[in-house]
Amino acid sequence: MNVILWKDTKKNISDIEKKAPCYYAIDFDIPADITKGYITTDKKNFEYETSISEIKKYDENTDKDLLFKKKPASVTVIKIDSIKKIDKKPISDFKLNDNKSEIDSFAEGEEFTVEYKEKSEYKIPEKDEDVIADFKARGYNFPLSVVDKLAKYKKELPPDKYEKLLKRVNLEIEKREVDPYEAVGIIAAQSIGEPGTQMTMRTFHFAGVVEMNVTLGLPRLIEIVDARRIPSTPSMTIYLTKEYKNDGEKVKQLIKNLENTAIIDVADIITDVGDMSLTIKLDAYKSKDRLVNISDVINALDKIKGIIYNQVDNERILIKLQQESFKRLYQLQEQLKVTPIKGVPKIKRAIARYDNSSNEWILYTQGSNLKDVLNIEGVDPTRTYTNDIIEIENVLGIEAARNAIYHEAENTLSEQGLDVDKRHLMLVSDMMTFSGAVRAVGRQGISGRKSSVLARAAFEITSKHLLKAGLLGEIDPLSGVAENIIVGQPITLGTGAIDLVYKGQKK
């Protein structure tokens, strides 16, 4: 669905809220079939959604009772039926025609839509129903995964041995259950923290490719629990569909389409200060390697304003400024270096490796852009993966981010030969995501948002928390571990979880 996006002031938004439905004069042209718009105040996050029912050209003679975005520059009038404040939608939720990273004034784009399907009800196999009945009859607990494994033994074993097996399974399950009021958080912290002290601080390099590496060990574990917005070495593992995964030529073509190629990657930029001009000289070897020709460079130059260019030959393009100045010439030189020609934004490099175990080509990238990569033909969206947890949250949702935290932590520890019970890692990933957003384990996240004043003060910035609590009149119920230790009371775990009251005999 196509929508319009624009940046506006809080005053204009307030005026629209007061007068909607109303006519609003804007300083840009929009297509006549647009029915929805989004407004931002910070260029990147959209906080207001508008419903548009009419679009017409602005006529200063007839259009009188209007609200104006910029009065002298008004060219279009839209009728805004309603406006409402929404949860912030990042710019990444829209597919923009010119791949902007922020909105300075106006843009037209397509809103990504998600289709939700109700998951079908799980049906217990018939062969498992008898085993479940046996467990229930004896008052035992039964995870379905265990029931499925026991189904075959019901037929193979004699009744007395089958009875012993059920007792043994139930005993093992009870041993692994958490006792009431057990300090699972502290045990999980110890179980992850102790092996963490033995982790190395190293980086994995892809053989034969100098610039491609992946952070591992302790630095990666710190990145995960700190919920870093951008990992130090973002990378993707891209799996391919049936038509592509065994076709070497298609894989090569896909790599070239993935790699984000800028002008400096395939050409030299020569600056002539005397003539106030720039010359782009295409490198024959680099351009052939990246499958780029002179027309691709010209298409990229079309998007740059304030320049005049002329193709000298098949290798060179001469560029001059419409308004000459040394400062603008230098700025243009720097701008040309990073001007994209083709490829997916943020994907700096891609390589292919043939996996003998699965008999298919797998692509590995330096840089990550999950949303755009999933839309490329030949990419298998069900298996493609990125190590950027925040990007997974934005594209696939909080449940996918929770799974990513668990798998990234488990892979980081197991790669170092450290065995940590997966339930501890699951607890950490649950705590980081249960609120609906990925939060760090620290003063900016979980520890900084505890309900207890003393628990927050015991972690970091003691005086700040105590002063704020005093000013706001906060009360601490002393229900946790840290706060009870501070005041010298028994902690509310184990035997300290209950209160005993003695009532004497009545005389």
MARBA-934543 format. One record per residue (C-alpha): x, y, z; residue number from 1. Coordinates in pm, whole numbers, padded with zeros to 5 digits. Each point is the difference from the previous one (the first is absolute). Layout:
% residues N
((X Y Z) NUM)
...
//
This chain:
% residues 507
((00000 00000 00000) 1)
((00149 00335 -00109) 2)
((00008 00279 00259) 3)
((00152 00346 00035) 4)
((00249 00085 00272) 5)
((00092 00349 00105) 6)
((00177 00195 00273) 7)
((-00203 00263 00181) 8)
((00011 00224 00306) 9)
((-00178 -00077 00326) 10)
((-00197 00325 -00039) 11)
((-00138 -00105 -00341) 12)
((-00087 -00345 00134) 13)
((-00181 00157 00296) 14)
((-00201 00224 -00238) 15)
((-00102 -00302 -00211) 16)
((-00109 -00191 00314) 17)
((-00220 00292 00108) 18)
((-00168 00060 -00339) 19)
((-00016 -00347 -00163) 20)
((-00171 -00066 -00234) 21)
((00169 00292 -00175) 22)
((00178 00106 -00320) 23)
((00381 00021 00029) 24)
((00223 00173 -00256) 25)
((00338 -00170 -00052) 26)
((00310 00091 -00199) 27)
((00034 -00315 -00214) 28)
((-00189 -00192 -00268) 29)
((-00158 -00335 00088) 30)
((-00184 -00261 -00212) 31)
((-00379 00017 -00007) 32)
((-00048 -00360 00122) 33)
((00165 00050 00343) 34)
((-00238 -00055 00295) 35)
((00237 -00020 00296) 36)
((00293 00204 00130) 37)
((00247 -00008 00289) 38)
((00161 00299 00173) 39)
((00338 00015 00175) 40)
((00154 00268 00217) 41)
((00351 -00148 00028) 42)
((00055 -00113 -00365) 43)
((00021 -00373 00085) 44)
((-00298 -00110 00214) 45)
((-00362 00057 -00100) 46)
((-00232 00083 00291) 47)
((-00320 00107 -00178) 48)
((-00223 -00175 -00254) 49)
((-00238 00200 -00221) 50)
((-00296 -00102 -00215) 51)
((-00020 00192 -00332) 52)
((-00322 00017 -00205) 53)
((00069 00276 -00256) 54)
((00303 00137 -00191) 55)
((-00004 00309 -00224) 56)
((00224 00277 -00131) 57)
((00031 00310 00217) 58)
((-00176 00312 -00132) 59)
((00059 00313 00206) 60)
((-00312 00165 -00147) 61)
((-00248 -00270 00105) 62)
((00167 -00186 00286) 63)
((-00051 00226 00300) 64)
((-00075 -00191 00322) 65)
((00317 -00212 00013) 66)
((00278 -00106 00228) 67)
((00344 00054 -00155) 68)
((00322 -00198 00035) 69)
((00198 00274 -00181) 70)
((-00227 00274 -00130) 71)
((00210 00150 -00285) 72)
((00105 -00344 -00132) 73)
((-00339 -00177 00006) 74)
((-00073 -00201 -00316) 75)
((-00246 -00270 00115) 76)
((-00303 -00011 00228) 77)
((-00096 -00321 00179) 78)
((-00309 -00066 00208) 79)
((00100 -00166 00326) 80)
((-00305 -00184 00137) 81)
((00169 -00115 00318) 82)
((00336 -00004 00177) 83)
((00105 -00227 00286) 84)
((00313 -00054 00203) 85)
((00150 -00348 -00042) 86)
((00288 -00200 00143) 87)
((00317 00115 -00175) 88)
((00046 -00160 -00342) 89)
((00364 00014 -00114) 90)
((00087 00101 -00356) 91)
((00108 -00361 -00061) 92)
((-00370 -00099 00005) 93)
((-00038 00165 -00342) 94)
((00150 -00078 -00338) 95)
((00104 00339 -00139) 96)
((00055 00068 -00369) 97)
((00340 00164 00058) 98)
((00123 -00206 00302) 99)
((00014 00297 00237) 100)
((00119 -00057 00355) 101)
((-00190 00305 00129) 102)
((-00277 00236 -00115) 103)
((00100 00365 -00035) 104)
((-00326 00119 -00156) 105)
((-00202 -00256 -00198) 106)
((00019 -00351 -00145) 107)
((-00229 -00248 -00167) 108)
((00030 -00366 00092) 109)
((-00163 -00334 00051) 110)
((-00107 -00111 00345) 111)
((00105 -00353 00090) 112)
((-00297 -00209 00111) 113)
((00009 -00316 00208) 114)
((-00255 -00277 -00038) 115)
((-00081 -00182 00322) 116)
((-00132 -00356 -00013) 117)
((-00142 -00189 00295) 118)
((00208 -00304 00083) 119)
((-00189 -00325 -00035) 120)
((-00079 -00187 00322) 121)
((00252 -00266 00098) 122)
((-00149 -00349 -00015) 123)
((00148 -00272 00217) 124)
((00079 -00313 -00206) 125)
((-00219 -00301 00077) 126)
((00302 -00213 00098) 127)
((00082 00251 00281) 128)
((-00349 00016 00154) 129)
((00037 -00338 00179) 130)
((00331 00109 00157) 131)
((-00153 00330 00115) 132)
((-00283 -00196 00162) 133)
((00257 -00218 00181) 134)
((00180 00310 00135) 135)
((-00326 00161 00115) 136)
((-00121 -00317 00171) 137)
((00313 -00003 00214) 138)
((-00001 00376 00067) 139)
((00328 00055 -00187) 140)
((00114 00310 -00191) 141)
((00055 -00053 -00370) 142)
((00163 00232 -00256) 143)
((-00133 -00091 -00347) 144)
((00356 -00044 -00133) 145)
((00053 -00282 00254) 146)
((-00338 -00159 -00078) 147)
((00086 -00028 -00369) 148)
((00323 -00187 00082) 149)
((-00174 -00238 00244) 150)
((-00275 -00100 -00244) 151)
((00211 -00270 -00167) 152)
((00101 -00158 00336) 153)
((-00364 -00062 00101) 154)
((-00025 -00270 -00267) 155)
((00356 -00136 00030) 156)
((00031 -00037 00382) 157)
((-00189 -00234 00233) 158)
((-00240 00175 00247) 159)
((00231 -00020 00306) 160)
((00300 00149 -00185) 161)
((-00221 00264 -00161) 162)
((-00122 00094 00351) 163)
((00359 00037 00121) 164)
((00085 00212 -00304) 165)
((-00288 00240 00073) 166)
((00114 00036 00365) 167)
((00359 00065 -00107) 168)
((-00104 00261 -00257) 169)
((-00223 00178 00254) 170)
((00283 00000 00258) 171)
((00243 00152 -00251) 172)
((-00254 00268 -00095) 173)
((-00060 00091 00366) 174)
((00377 00030 00060) 175)
((00023 00260 -00275) 176)
((-00292 00211 00116) 177)
((00073 00334 00167) 178)
((-00079 00010 00371) 179)
((-00244 00266 00120) 180)
((00177 00332 00073) 181)
((00332 -00118 -00145) 182)
((00233 00283 -00107) 183)
((-00003 -00090 -00370) 184)
((00133 00342 -00105) 185)
((00308 -00021 00221) 186)
((00070 -00361 -00104) 187)
((-00031 00098 -00368) 188)
((00235 00296 00056) 189)
((00258 -00226 00166) 190)
((-00034 -00269 -00268) 191)
((00063 00248 -00282) 192)
((00243 00232 00182) 193)
((00246 -00265 00118) 194)
((00068 -00150 -00348) 195)
((-00001 00357 -00135) 196)
((00319 00073 00196) 197)
((00176 -00274 -00202) 198)
((-00102 00135 -00339) 199)
((00258 00132 -00241) 200)
((-00019 00333 -00179) 201)
((00051 -00104 -00358) 202)
((-00149 00049 -00344) 203)
((-00080 -00256 -00268) 204)
((00138 00084 -00345) 205)
((-00129 -00150 -00323) 206)
((00293 -00174 -00171) 207)
((00121 00187 -00306) 208)
((-00207 00314 00066) 209)
((00190 00258 00204) 210)
((-00281 00245 00076) 211)
((-00264 -00255 00104) 212)
((-00006 -00098 00366) 213)
((-00248 -00082 00276) 214)
((00040 00099 00366) 215)
((-00005 -00300 00237) 216)
((00071 -00080 00363) 217)
((-00041 00248 00285) 218)
((-00047 00314 -00215) 219)
((-00291 -00169 -00183) 220)
((-00163 -00116 00326) 221)
((00023 00356 00135) 222)
((-00161 00130 -00322) 223)
((-00290 -00242 00042) 224)
((-00083 00078 00365) 225)
((00053 00374 -00056) 226)
((-00251 -00012 -00290) 227)
((00228 00213 -00219) 228)
((-00194 00185 -00269) 229)
((00275 -00077 -00254) 230)
((00232 -00301 00048) 231)
((00372 00054 -00063) 232)
((00001 -00247 -00291) 233)
((-00353 -00038 -00141) 234)
((-00025 -00294 -00238) 235)
((-00260 -00218 -00171) 236)
((-00024 -00366 -00096) 237)
((-00211 -00019 -00314) 238)
((-00155 -00328 -00116) 239)
((-00132 -00036 -00354) 240)
((-00309 -00150 -00162) 241)
((00002 -00326 -00202) 242)
((00057 00179 -00332) 243)
((00309 00181 00128) 244)
((00171 -00211 00266) 245)
((00183 -00229 -00245) 246)
((00048 00240 -00292) 247)
((00348 00157 00020) 248)
((-00067 00266 -00265) 249)
((-00320 00117 00167) 250)
((00184 00015 00333) 251)
((00272 00223 -00152) 252)
((-00263 00231 -00147) 253)
((-00182 00015 00333) 254)
((00322 00096 00182) 255)
((00058 00291 -00239) 256)
((-00358 00118 00053) 257)
((00038 -00026 00377) 258)
((00328 00190 00043) 259)
((-00060 00372 00049) 260)
((00223 00160 -00266) 261)
((00091 00369 00027) 262)
((00176 00207 -00269) 263)
((00335 -00013 00186) 264)
((-00015 -00384 -00011) 265)
((00017 -00010 -00381) 266)
((00152 00334 -00107) 267)
((00258 00267 00080) 268)
((-00119 00356 00069) 269)
((00239 00265 -00138) 270)
((-00041 00361 00124) 271)
((00109 00293 -00221) 272)
((-00005 00314 00216) 273)
((00114 00224 -00287) 274)
((-00289 -00106 -00224) 275)
((-00238 -00041 00302) 276)
((-00095 -00347 -00121) 277)
((00003 -00366 00101) 278)
((00070 -00298 -00224) 279)
((-00123 -00352 00074) 280)
((00233 -00252 -00165) 281)
((-00140 -00352 -00001) 282)
((00244 -00277 00094) 283)
((-00041 -00275 -00261) 284)
((00094 -00289 00231) 285)
((-00204 00113 00303) 286)
((-00307 00088 -00207) 287)
((00008 -00337 -00176) 288)
((00035 -00180 00335) 289)
((-00303 00188 00141) 290)
((-00201 -00022 -00326) 291)
((-00025 00381 -00028) 292)
((00010 00205 -00321) 293)
((00005 00372 -00082) 294)
((-00381 00019 -00028) 295)
((-00036 -00122 00361) 296)
((00222 00288 00117) 297)
((-00203 00250 -00208) 298)
((-00323 -00126 00158) 299)
((00152 00059 00344) 300)
((00107 00355 -00097) 301)
((-00357 00084 -00106) 302)
((-00101 00002 00367) 303)
((00259 00266 00097) 304)
((-00126 00357 -00018) 305)
((00198 00307 -00106) 306)
((00238 -00166 -00247) 307)
((00049 -00014 -00378) 308)
((00167 -00312 -00138) 309)
((00118 -00110 -00341) 310)
((00118 -00344 -00113) 311)
((00344 00044 -00158) 312)
((00043 -00364 -00109) 313)
((-00079 -00354 00120) 314)
((00221 00046 00307) 315)
((-00025 00367 00104) 316)
((-00271 00242 00111) 317)
((00071 00374 00043) 318)
((-00198 00175 00277) 319)
((-00036 00374 00063) 320)
((-00195 00197 00259) 321)
((-00293 00223 -00092) 322)
((00123 00250 00261) 323)
((00376 -00020 00030) 324)
((00170 00015 00339) 325)
((00304 -00174 00148) 326)
((-00198 -00115 00304) 327)
((-00277 -00154 -00210) 328)
((00260 -00166 -00227) 329)
((00159 -00170 00300) 330)
((-00341 -00102 00138) 331)
((-00098 -00144 -00337) 332)
((00323 -00203 -00015) 333)
((-00079 -00157 00341) 334)
((-00364 -00052 -00100) 335)
((00096 -00181 -00320) 336)
((00221 -00244 00190) 337)
((-00297 -00141 00192) 338)
((-00267 00036 -00271) 339)
((-00154 -00349 -00046) 340)
((-00017 -00149 -00349) 341)
((-00162 -00337 00069) 342)
((-00049 -00259 00269) 343)
((-00170 -00018 00340) 344)
((00075 00283 00246) 345)
((00227 -00101 00295) 346)
((00120 -00323 -00171) 347)
((00369 00082 -00050) 348)
((00120 -00341 -00113) 349)
((-00141 -00346 -00077) 350)
((00168 -00337 -00054) 351)
((-00135 -00347 -00085) 352)
((00102 -00330 00157) 353)
((-00115 -00345 -00112) 354)
((-00132 -00206 00294) 355)
((00073 -00370 -00062) 356)
((-00233 -00116 00279) 357)
((-00310 00162 -00153) 358)
((00131 00006 -00360) 359)
((-00076 00365 -00067) 360)
((00158 00344 -00033) 361)
((-00029 00226 00306) 362)
((00077 00375 -00010) 363)
((00173 00189 00282) 364)
((-00003 00380 00011) 365)
((00185 00280 00173) 366)
((-00277 00236 00109) 367)
((-00367 -00072 00058) 368)
((-00326 00111 -00161) 369)
((-00258 -00268 00073) 370)
((-00309 00172 -00140) 371)
((00148 00077 -00344) 372)
((00179 -00336 -00032) 373)
((-00321 -00196 00069) 374)
((-00162 00172 -00301) 375)
((00271 -00112 -00245) 376)
((-00089 -00276 -00244) 377)
((00184 -00323 00075) 378)
((00034 00061 00376) 379)
((-00174 -00250 00227) 380)
((-00181 00220 00258) 381)
((-00072 -00290 00237) 382)
((00368 -00079 00071) 383)
((00190 00326 -00059) 384)
((00149 00134 00323) 385)
((00179 00308 00138) 386)
((00199 00047 00320) 387)
((-00156 00345 00051) 388)
((-00259 -00065 00274) 389)
((-00159 00347 -00013) 390)
((-00049 -00033 -00377) 391)
((-00172 -00337 00055) 392)
((-00229 00170 00254) 393)
((-00091 00277 -00248) 394)
((-00059 -00234 -00296) 395)
((-00131 -00326 00148) 396)
((-00127 00102 00345) 397)
((00083 -00046 00368) 398)
((-00042 -00381 00007) 399)
((00257 -00036 -00278) 400)
((00233 00235 00192) 401)
((-00041 -00213 00312) 402)
((00103 -00312 -00194) 403)
((00292 00191 -00156) 404)
((00133 00105 00344) 405)
((-00012 -00361 00116) 406)
((00168 -00145 -00312) 407)
((00267 00272 -00016) 408)
((00092 -00049 00368) 409)
((00001 -00379 -00033) 410)
((00213 00007 -00316) 411)
((00245 00247 00157) 412)
((00050 -00219 00308) 413)
((00005 -00337 -00179) 414)
((00252 00130 -00258) 415)
((00240 00048 00293) 416)
((-00070 -00353 00129) 417)
((-00206 00126 00298) 418)
((-00310 -00199 00096) 419)
((-00275 00210 00161) 420)
((-00348 -00140 00068) 421)
((-00229 00138 -00266) 422)
((-00269 00082 00258) 423)
((00223 00269 00149) 424)
((00046 00156 -00343) 425)
((-00376 -00024 -00060) 426)
((-00062 00186 00327) 427)
((00233 00282 -00106) 428)
((-00162 00027 -00345) 429)
((-00348 00001 00161) 430)
((00098 00276 00245) 431)
((00145 00212 -00281) 432)
((-00316 -00022 -00213) 433)
((-00307 -00057 00221) 434)
((-00092 00372 -00004) 435)
((-00049 -00004 -00380) 436)
((00334 00160 -00088) 437)
((00361 -00116 00027) 438)
((00149 00144 00321) 439)
((00359 -00016 00119) 440)
((00108 -00173 00321) 441)
((00129 00312 00172) 442)
((-00094 00337 00143) 443)
((-00155 00109 -00333) 444)
((-00219 -00311 -00009) 445)
((-00103 -00272 00244) 446)
((00203 00102 00309) 447)
((-00087 00368 -00042) 448)
((-00375 -00070 -00011) 449)
((-00043 -00216 00309) 450)
((-00289 00099 00225) 451)
((00225 00001 00309) 452)
((00182 00326 00074) 453)
((00276 -00169 00201) 454)
((00056 -00265 -00270) 455)
((00051 00274 -00261) 456)
((00227 00194 00235) 457)
((00208 -00313 00075) 458)
((00079 -00045 -00369) 459)
((00131 00337 -00127) 460)
((-00027 00377 00066) 461)
((-00114 -00045 00363) 462)
((-00047 00367 00094) 463)
((-00208 00079 -00311) 464)
((-00251 -00279 00068) 465)
((-00034 00080 00370) 466)
((-00041 00374 -00063) 467)
((-00264 -00058 -00269) 468)
((-00187 -00246 00224) 469)
((00001 00253 00284) 470)
((-00132 00279 -00222) 471)
((-00278 -00220 -00142) 472)
((-00087 -00168 00331) 473)
((00056 -00354 -00126) 474)
((-00059 -00297 00233) 475)
((00212 -00318 -00005) 476)
((-00198 -00317 00090) 477)
((00326 -00191 00073) 478)
((-00112 -00301 -00204) 479)
((00326 -00081 -00180) 480)
((00345 -00129 00089) 481)
((00227 00305 -00015) 482)
((-00224 00233 00200) 483)
((-00045 -00250 00286) 484)
((00376 -00058 00025) 485)
((00053 00379 00019) 486)
((-00241 00042 00294) 487)
((00118 -00321 00172) 488)
((-00316 -00209 -00037) 489)
((-00031 -00363 -00115) 490)
((-00040 -00018 -00376) 491)
((-00335 -00114 -00142) 492)
((00134 -00325 -00148) 493)
((-00007 -00360 00118) 494)
((-00088 -00017 00372) 495)
((-00014 00380 00011) 496)
((-00292 00001 -00243) 497)
((-00254 -00075 00275) 498)
((-00090 00171 00325) 499)
((-00070 -00211 00311) 500)
((-00246 00133 00255) 501)
((-00024 -00161 00346) 502)
((-00336 00004 00173) 503)
((00007 -00091 00368) 504)
((-00258 -00224 00165) 505)
((-00302 00174 00144) 506)
((-00024 -00022 00376) 507)
//
